[in-house]
Amino acid sequence: QIKEEGLYEWTHAVTGLRMGHIRHPEYEMFTNNSLHAKMGLTCADCHMPETEEDGKTYSSHQWTSPLKQGLISCKQCHSQTPEELKARVIAIQDKTNELFTEAGYATAYAAKAIEMANKTENIDITLLDEAKVLYEKAYYRVTFVGAENSMGYHNPAEAERVLKDGLKFAQQSEAKARKALEKANVIPPNIFDLELVKYPVNNAENRAHQKK
């Protein structure tokens, strides 16, 4: 829809592509055949649990993660302890984050390959354009999951499907850009430098990185 309707908001500094933003796709993720959606649950059921004050019961208006509410909303359907439920949530999010990280790196490598191709004379424009189309498909899929705010929990199967598609498109994009470079008699590096020193991270805090 972004491309079809020209909803561009910024220019990608590495690839030069005009891009749009994806904002809060929680509804799209949750309603696409997730287990909880098929059970008829709504956002309020989990994020606005019943609370009692002064002898009155009402829905909480402190909209936040159920993890910050002691998972009291989950007790309406689940018999497990809060500790067991929290472990399940974290396991789902860890699995999603691992794939999210892999797909994100692959998308970044594709971007660097396109950047090199953009700067190469006599590049095959058809191949480069194909790489750019594939990059957009990868970027929007990875961004979709990142912007969705549950790190896969709202719909684990759909998050996995979207990220696997994103990973595939990213790898195909890089392969197309590499082919264009080689056709122009330019030998790309085995692994593109992502210049991560510009973006300091603490890998000790990233459970997905720890599993590598």
Backbone torsions as a table, in degrees:
resi	resn	phi	psi	omega
1	GLN	NA	-38.6	179.1
2	ILE	-58.1	-46.8	-177.2
3	LYS	-72.8	-43.3	-177.4
4	GLU	-63.3	-37.0	-176.2
5	GLU	-100.5	2.9	178.0
6	GLY	64.6	37.9	-177.9
7	LEU	-85.3	56.5	-177.5
8	TYR	-86.4	140.4	-177.7
9	GLU	-127.8	-15.3	-176.6
10	TRP	-159.3	165.6	178.5
11	THR	-111.4	125.6	179.6
12	HIS	-68.6	118.3	-172.5
13	ALA	-64.5	-30.1	-175.8
14	VAL	-84.0	-48.0	-175.9
15	THR	-92.0	-20.3	-176.1
16	GLY	81.5	5.2	-177.3
17	LEU	-80.0	141.8	170.7
18	ARG	-78.7	130.3	-173.7
19	MET	-130.9	164.9	174.1
20	GLY	-115.2	174.9	177.9
21	HIS	-104.7	149.3	171.3
22	ILE	-111.1	124.7	-175.9
23	ARG	-124.5	125.4	170.6
24	HIS	45.2	64.5	178.6
25	PRO	-87.4	34.7	-177.7
26	GLU	-60.3	-42.0	-178.0
27	TYR	-62.1	-45.6	-178.7
28	GLU	-62.8	-40.2	179.7
29	MET	-68.7	-48.3	-174.4
30	PHE	-65.5	-40.3	-173.3
31	THR	-83.0	-5.1	-178.0
32	ASN	-87.3	68.6	175.0
33	ASN	64.1	30.8	174.1
34	SER	-72.3	156.8	-178.8
35	LEU	-59.3	-47.4	-177.7
36	HIS	-67.1	-36.4	178.4
37	ALA	-66.1	-40.8	-179.7
38	LYS	-66.8	-22.3	176.9
39	MET	-81.5	-6.2	178.7
40	GLY	91.7	8.2	179.8
41	LEU	-75.2	152.1	176.7
42	THR	-117.2	174.9	179.2
43	CYS	-57.3	-41.7	-176.3
44	ALA	-64.3	-31.6	-178.2
45	ASP	-59.6	-35.2	-177.4
46	CYS	-99.3	-33.9	-173.5
47	HIS	-98.3	-9.3	177.6
48	MET	-131.2	65.2	-176.3
49	PRO	-67.0	158.7	177.9
50	GLU	-68.1	138.2	178.2
51	THR	-135.6	159.1	-176.6
52	GLU	-124.7	136.5	177.3
53	GLU	-151.4	132.8	-179.3
54	ASP	54.6	36.4	176.8
55	GLY	77.9	4.0	179.8
56	LYS	-110.8	140.2	178.6
57	THR	-106.0	130.9	179.7
58	TYR	-152.6	166.6	178.9
59	SER	-78.3	131.7	178.7
60	SER	-63.4	138.4	176.5
61	HIS	-104.6	12.2	174.2
62	GLN	-90.5	82.3	-175.5
63	TRP	-70.7	111.0	-179.5
64	THR	-157.7	-176.5	-180.0
65	SER	-66.1	136.9	174.9
66	PRO	-57.3	-25.5	177.4
67	LEU	-62.8	-29.1	179.5
68	LYS	-86.6	-3.6	179.8
69	GLN	-112.0	16.2	-179.4
70	GLY	70.9	16.8	179.0
71	LEU	57.2	31.5	-177.8
72	ILE	-66.5	-28.8	178.9
73	SER	-68.1	-29.7	-178.2
74	CYS	-69.1	-26.5	-176.4
75	LYS	-66.0	-16.4	179.2
76	GLN	-65.1	-27.0	-177.7
77	CYS	-121.5	-29.8	-172.7
78	HIS	-101.0	142.9	179.5
79	SER	-97.7	-8.8	-179.1
80	GLN	-69.4	161.4	177.6
81	THR	-73.2	158.7	176.3
82	PRO	-56.0	-35.5	179.5
83	GLU	-65.2	-41.3	178.9
84	GLU	-67.0	-41.4	179.3
85	LEU	-66.5	-40.4	178.8
86	LYS	-62.6	-40.4	179.4
87	ALA	-62.9	-37.3	178.3
88	ARG	-65.7	-44.6	178.6
89	VAL	-58.9	-48.5	-177.4
90	ILE	-64.2	-37.5	178.8
91	ALA	-62.5	-42.6	178.2
92	ILE	-64.4	-45.1	-178.3
93	GLN	-67.6	-37.4	177.6
94	ASP	-63.3	-43.5	179.8
95	LYS	-63.4	-42.4	178.5
96	THR	-65.8	-42.8	-178.3
97	ASN	-64.0	-34.5	178.5
98	GLU	-63.6	-45.2	178.6
99	LEU	-70.9	-36.9	177.6
100	PHE	-60.2	-43.0	179.5
101	THR	-65.8	-44.5	179.5
102	GLU	-61.8	-46.9	-179.7
103	ALA	-66.9	-35.1	178.6
104	GLY	-65.1	-43.3	177.3
105	TYR	-64.1	-42.7	179.9
106	ALA	-61.4	-39.2	178.6
107	THR	-66.9	-38.1	177.9
108	ALA	-66.5	-39.1	176.8
109	TYR	-63.2	-40.1	177.9
110	ALA	-62.1	-40.4	179.5
111	ALA	-62.5	-41.5	-179.6
112	LYS	-68.6	-33.8	176.9
113	ALA	-66.2	-41.4	178.0
114	ILE	-65.6	-39.6	178.3
115	GLU	-58.4	-44.5	178.9
116	MET	-65.3	-41.0	180.0
117	ALA	-65.3	-36.4	178.3
118	ASN	-60.5	-30.3	-175.7
119	LYS	-93.8	2.0	-175.8
120	THR	-98.0	130.6	177.8
121	GLU	-72.9	152.0	177.1
122	ASN	59.5	30.5	179.1
123	ILE	-74.1	147.3	176.8
124	ASP	-73.3	105.6	-174.9
125	ILE	-63.7	-35.1	-179.8
126	THR	-62.6	-47.0	178.7
127	LEU	-64.2	-41.5	-179.1
128	LEU	-65.1	-41.5	178.0
129	ASP	-63.5	-37.7	177.4
130	GLU	-64.5	-39.0	177.8
131	ALA	-63.4	-39.0	-179.3
132	LYS	-68.1	-39.6	177.9
133	VAL	-62.6	-44.4	178.6
134	LEU	-65.4	-36.6	178.0
135	TYR	-62.3	-44.7	179.0
136	GLU	-58.5	-42.6	179.6
137	LYS	-62.2	-40.6	179.1
138	ALA	-68.1	-48.2	-175.6
139	TYR	-58.5	-48.1	-176.2
140	TYR	-67.5	-32.3	178.6
141	ARG	-70.4	-45.5	178.5
142	VAL	-64.8	-42.7	179.8
143	THR	-64.6	-36.1	178.9
144	PHE	-55.6	-48.7	-178.3
145	VAL	-69.4	-39.6	179.6
146	GLY	-66.0	-34.9	-177.4
147	ALA	-81.6	-10.1	-170.2
148	GLU	-79.4	-18.4	169.3
149	ASN	80.9	-5.7	178.3
150	SER	-109.4	-0.8	-175.0
151	MET	45.4	50.6	172.3
152	GLY	91.6	-16.3	-172.2
153	TYR	-65.2	-36.5	-178.2
154	HIS	-60.7	-28.1	-178.2
155	ASN	-162.4	79.4	-174.4
156	PRO	-55.6	-42.3	-177.7
157	ALA	-65.5	-41.6	-179.2
158	GLU	-70.4	-39.9	177.2
159	ALA	-60.6	-41.7	179.0
160	GLU	-64.8	-43.4	179.9
161	ARG	-61.8	-46.0	-178.5
162	VAL	-63.7	-43.3	-178.7
163	LEU	-69.1	-37.0	177.8
164	LYS	-66.0	-37.6	174.7
165	ASP	-64.6	-42.3	178.8
166	GLY	-61.3	-42.6	177.8
167	LEU	-61.6	-43.7	-179.9
168	LYS	-62.9	-47.2	-179.4
169	PHE	-64.4	-37.1	178.8
170	ALA	-63.9	-45.2	179.8
171	GLN	-64.3	-39.1	177.9
172	GLN	-67.4	-37.5	178.5
173	SER	-62.8	-48.2	179.4
174	GLU	-61.4	-40.6	179.9
175	ALA	-62.2	-40.5	178.5
176	LYS	-65.1	-43.6	179.5
177	ALA	-64.9	-40.4	177.1
178	ARG	-62.1	-41.8	179.8
179	LYS	-62.6	-40.2	178.7
180	ALA	-64.8	-40.7	179.0
181	LEU	-64.7	-46.3	-179.0
182	GLU	-64.5	-35.2	177.5
183	LYS	-65.8	-26.9	177.9
184	ALA	-92.2	14.3	178.8
185	ASN	63.5	33.6	174.2
186	VAL	-114.9	127.3	-179.2
187	ILE	-96.5	110.9	180.0
188	PRO	-74.1	158.1	177.5
189	PRO	-66.4	156.6	178.2
190	ASN	-60.0	-40.2	177.4
191	ILE	-133.2	125.7	-179.4
192	PHE	-72.9	141.4	178.0
193	ASP	-77.0	117.1	-179.9
194	LEU	-84.6	0.1	177.7
195	GLU	52.6	46.4	-175.4
196	LEU	-69.0	-14.3	177.4
197	VAL	-62.3	-21.5	177.9
198	LYS	-75.1	-17.6	-175.1
199	TYR	-128.9	76.3	-174.9
200	PRO	-59.3	132.6	178.1
201	VAL	-132.7	158.8	176.2
202	ASN	-107.8	96.5	-176.2
203	ASN	-64.1	-21.1	178.5
204	ALA	-65.5	-21.4	179.6
205	GLU	-93.6	-1.6	-178.1
206	ASN	-106.8	102.9	-176.9
207	ARG	-62.8	-30.7	178.3
208	ALA	-64.7	-40.5	179.5
209	HIS	-66.0	-35.9	-178.5
210	GLN	-64.4	-23.5	-178.2
211	LYS	-84.7	-7.7	-178.3
212	LYS	-68.5	NA	NA
